[in-house]
Amino acid sequence: MTILHHLDQTTLLRYASGDLDEAFSVVVAAHLAMCDECRRELRIAEDIGGRLLEESEMATVSDGAFSRIMCRIDEAEASGETILAAPPIALRGGKQDVPSTLQRYIGTRLADISWKTVAPGVRRHKIALSTPTRSALYMLKIEPGKAVPEHGHGGTEMTLILSGAYRDALGRFGPGDLADLDEHVEHQPRVEPGEPCVCLVATEAPTRFKGIFSRLLQPLVGI
């Protein structure tokens, strides 16, 4: 698997510092499970952060601070929240084809996901989050040759390809590739022939479709 599209450096640093909400953290962790290069970059970011802490001036720590930190770690582990350590590679072929960091949300096999048709050739699976957030997390399954209407984004959007591939003005996106986009990007992905494209998507705001017909359908599509 050759991955051509990686995490933006700002996103990687935000993940390392715990500054991403659950929806985006899930997408980043799933990409890290598939991408050697970004795992190396994450370790570098964590090392730099550790050195900066070691070299910074000592500050007074309030009573009970250590206990609060340990409680926070216990809560995160109990809820399955991603901690800073880089996840292992999880795609081993065979029956399991879902990154380990994503399995508690959708199971171990893409074939077992229950889909809802939202438009011709487009199916969606909403993913429930354990923490309140304005962001949304969902799966898309788009049939071969199908083009998503041209659109932009009301905020940050991350799309991780789990199987299949699509092309747009930014290039080809195949398994493991991550489209880390902001509100300034407009594109029209078209799925390659041969097999459906299955994606994991996190969004801050609903998609902004350009065409009038597409905009009218957007509330029904729900992406």
ABEGO torsion letter per residue (X at the ends): XBBABBBBAAAAAAAAAGABBAAAAAAAAAAAAABAAAAAAAAAAAAAAAAAAAABBBBBBBBGAAAAAAAAAAAAAAAGBBBABBBBBABAEEABABBAAAAAAAEABAAABBBBBABBGBBBBBBBBABBBABBBBBBBBBBGBBBBBBBBABBBBBBBABEBBBBAAEBBBBGBBBBBBAABBBBBBBBBGBBBBBBBBBABBBBBABAAAAAAAAAAGX
